[in-house]
Amino acid sequence: MGARIVLVARDRARGEVALTRVRTCAPGAAHSIHFADLSRLAEMKRVGTEIASAESRIDVLINNAGALFGSRQVTEDGLERTFATNHVAYFVLTEYLRARLIASPSARVVNTASDAHKGATLDFDDLQSANGYRAFQVYSRSKLCNILYTRELARRLADTRVTANCLHPGFVATRFGDQSGGVLSYGVRIAKVFAISPEKGADTLVYLASAPEVATASGGYFAKCRPATPSKEALDDAAAKRLWSETARLARME
């Protein structure tokens, strides 16, 4: 479609391979890459600052970083690593790039969530999952956070030309979960026999990033390129506002 892609990657070697693939698919555009560990606040803020300095405008921001960890890990910032990577990174990077999104004639934020959010609830007294850690349950909560965050972001961007939507991509055969650790990694690899291809998994993401029919849609949850209904917990606007406040505090961005 003629887009120029700015990538963020954690692993330098794999990132360079990805950039080469993008350049091969769409030569002639000045595609670029930045490197950051999006589980760490300092790295989120650094790469956000770097991209904002390098780009005068951003037409589409796709927040897609995510991971599933077999055991509880705490980052140097005191954050549980799933919560930090899957939710806080979306929040921080979007805030650091907000001015560049608003500078675009029309811009879109697309957040990768998941139907895995269904059945999850948030405990605002234990957002870091210190009181008992079950990997998939914690992952599900992070995906609930993605949807609640998208709703509140859309509300806060309502007087701009920037929209925000989120999506369920399906169960996709990427490297996701391969490094979760232990039995969990093994189980994820087996389950991927039934997963869809990365290309198919990107359909709804690309649709939200580019389709004219959703140019003004905001705050929605989509699956298979159609609006979908998330769980009751994901529609709680009071929880969405509280999550925003708690995240801003934890990210030291109040």
Helices and strands as residue ranges (DSSP letters): E 6-9, H 12-25, E 32-35, H 41-54, E 60-63, H 81-83, I 84-88, H 89-102, E 107-112, G 115-117, H 135-156, E 162-168, H 182-191, G 192-194, H 198-201, H 203-210, G 212-214, E 221-223, E 226-227, G 232-235, H 237-250
